[in-house]
Amino acid sequence: MLAKSVLRIALLGSVLLAATTSYAQQPAPAPPPNPLDNVPEKMPFDVPYGTPIGLDRAQAAIAATVAEAKKRDWKLNVAVVDSGGNLVAFQRMDGSQIASIQISEHKARASAIFRRESKVFENGIQGGNNYLITLDGVIGSRGGIPLIEGGKLIGAIGCSGGTGSQDEVACKVGAATVK
């Protein structure tokens, strides 16, 4: 009886050893290609800089954004920066959260200096391009929209205080005042 038990244990050990040995000999799968190795023909987001936005136009963009936010009962902070990312105008709606003051400026600044919507960073980070968080000035949240006039970047608008999608919708209304 003891001999049969020892034989069974030895047989089981042999089977397990053979299974792990055959598994270990399989080649590792090739890693997926790195999408960052793609070399585009043209520069992405190659929008030339124009004459920086002035105060009157910045305030008009903010007024349109605030009107949209009021219509929807959203309490937002709205910032407009020039093409260099410098604050031109700002408005904090009554009841908007304090933390969103700096966030609205950050979204506008990132959109101006990187010449793209801040949603691009959000999408990239969510898609696994975590290197984006190492870049100075990036914010991975939608609600920053470049202001383009005649094909040239003159500034950007940023909103914060609602959800990212609310911030984005309101900012697009303000951005539409610049053509």
Disulfide bonds with the S-S distance in Angstrom:
none
